[in-house]
Amino acid sequence: MKICRRWFLLATLLLGAWPGLALLLGAIPAHPPYADPGPSGVEIALVTNGWHVDLVLPVEAGGIDWRADFPPADIAVPFVSTHIAIGWGDRDFYLETPSLRDLKPRTALNALLGRGSAVLHAMHLPGMPQGPDTRRLRISPEAYRSLTAGVQAALRRDETGKSLLIAGKGFGHSDAFYEAKGNYSPITTCNEWLAAHLRAAGLPVGLWSPLPSGLLKSWPCFRRSS
């Protein structure tokens, strides 16, 4: 019982400190402001729904064609898209929890313990998103290749190298889910997964960014879309 109480107290302290650490470290950029590379750069974007951030990339740019990993034929109503919105997250949250009232204790426990297996969500878009919840940035081809290499490496693949579609699990007519590597946890949330890839590409996201604020509010290099 003493051991159980100690673990319970430790977990309580960690959970209580989590929001403060998330806000503090998310507000400290890992790199200095990023300089616009000019016409040679590739425009990317971040889009948030308030709690989750997606990475928006052009379908084809910088020698990368996302149709190889996210074929239009995988979505319910194929069309010619110009951009792909990519998100990573807990499998059960994405596929089995359409709203918070549908959250199962098993799903929450697995996420808290870091046992939640991951999936990648890809949504085909007819253009670059616009609006107050979108931030855009032009980055160098080198930074773009670094960023995309990290996203590509997160996909689970078959023996031929093809991404693994999770059939029939899209939210609508223009998106699909794919098997992914990694495990969701309070340390590696969906937002921190994205932030880690942005940091690796030299972009000034927060030192630890499990919340959207560490991606969107702490670095002025991203310009708000009108």
N, C-alpha and C positions, 0 to 999 in steps of 0.2 A: 504493500500500500504506500509506503514511503517513496519508493521508486516511481510509482504511478503519479503520486502527487507532484514530485519534482518535475517529471516530464510534462505534466499538465501545466504547471507554473511556467516552465520554460516556453511551452507553446503559446501560452497566453501573452507572455512578455514579447515574444517575437511577432505575434499577430498584432499586438498593440503598437509596436514600433514600425510595422510595415508601412502604413500610410505616410508617416512623417519622413521615413527614409526614401520612399518612392517620390515624394514631392521635392525633397531636398536634392537628391542625386539626379533626379530628372531635370532639375533647373540648372545643373552645371554642365555645360557643353564639353564633350570629350575632345573636340578639336576647335580651332579658331574658326571664325566665319568663313564660309566658302566663297571663293571668287568665281564669278560667272565666266566660263571658258569661251563665251562667244558663239558664233555660228557653228563651230565644230562640235559643240556640246550636244548632249541628248537630254531632252526635257522629260522629267519624271514628276510624279505627284504623290502626295499623301492625302487620303480621304478618310474621314472619321464619321462614325455614327454616334459619337459621344462616349463610347467605352472601348471601341475596337478601331484600329487603324489599318487600312489597306494600302498597299503599294501599287501605284498605277504606272505601267510601263508601256511604251509603244510596242505594237505587235512585232514590228521589224525595225531594228535600229542597231547601230554599232556592231554589225555582224551577227546579231542574235535574232532568230526568228522563233517566237514563242509558239507558233502553230505546230512546231515539232513536238513540244511537250504538252500543249493544251490544244489539240486539234478542234477546229470548229465542229467537226462531225460528232464530238462528244456532248454537245449541248442539245437541248430539246428542239430548238429552232435555229439551225445554222444560218449565219449571215456573215458578211464581210466586215469584220471589226477592225478598228484602228488601234485600240488599246486593250490591255488586260489588267484588271484589278486583282491582285494576289494577296491572300491572307493565310496565315498559319494559325492553328489553334487546336484545342482539345477535341478529340473525335466525338465524344458523347455530347459535349456542349454544342458542337456544330450540327450534328446529325439527329440528336434526340431531344434537344431542349429549345424548342421554338420560342419559349418565353420563360421568365423566371419561375412562374407557377408550375412549370413542367420539370423543374430541376429535381433530380432524384438524389437522395442521400448518398448513394453509391458513387454517382458522378462527382458530387462535391468532395467526397472523401478522397477519391482517386486523384483529383486535381490538387487538393491540399497536400497529399503525400507524394506528389510528383510521379504518380503512376498512370496518368492519363495519356494514352497514345495519341499521336497527332495526325492531322490531315492538312492538306493544302486546298484552299478554295480559290478557283479561278473564274472570274466573270468577264465575259467579252463585252466590250463597250464600243459604241459607234463613234466616239470622239473623246477628247480630253474632258474630264468632268469639270464643271464650273460651280461656283457658289461659295458661301462663307465657310463651309466645312472642308474645303479643298486648299492645299498648299502646293505650289509648283516650284520647281527648281531645275535649272539647267546644269548638268554636271559633265565633266570631261569624259571622253571615250574610255580612258583608263579606269576612272572611278565606276563608270557604268559596267564595264566588263567584270570588275571585282564584285560589284553588287549582284549582278545576274549570276555569276558563278556560284555565289553562296546560295541563292534561291534554287538554282538547278540542282545543287548538291543535296538539298533537303528532300528531293523527291525520291521515293522508293521506285525501283524499276525492275522489270522482268529481265530474263537472261539475254534478251536482245537489246536492252537499254531503253525500252519503251516505258513511259510513265504508266502507273497503274490506276486506271479509272475506277471510281466507286460508282457503279452503275445505278441510275435512278434516284440519286440523292441530291440533285440540285434544288435550290430554293425557287427557281423560276425557269424561264425558257432560254436564258442566256448564260447559265453558269454550270459548273460541275465541280466535283470533289475528287481528290487524288490521294493515294496513300503517301504518307510523309514520314520522315525520320524525326526522332526526338520525342520528348515527353513534356507535356504542359505541367507547370508547377507554379507556386507563388513567386519563385525566383525567375523562371523563364515563362513569363506570360506571353500571350499572343503579341502584345506590343513590344516587349523586351526582345522577343525573337527577331522582329523586324529591326528594332534599334541596333541590335548586335551586327546585323548585316550592313546597316548604314554606317555604323562606326568603322567597320572593317574597310569600307570604301572611302574613309577619310572625311565623313560628313559629321557636323557638330551636333549630334543628338546628345541627350543626357547620358551621364556616366552609367546610370542604371535607369531604365525607362519602362517600368511595368504598366504605367498609366499613359493615356494619350497625351497628357500635358508635356511629358518628356520628349515627345516627338514633334509637337506642334507649337508650343508656346515659348520654349526656352531658347530658340535660335531664330533670329530675324532673317537669316539668309533665305528661308522659304518665303515666297510672297503669297499672300492671300489671294485666292481667285475671286473675281468680282461676280 
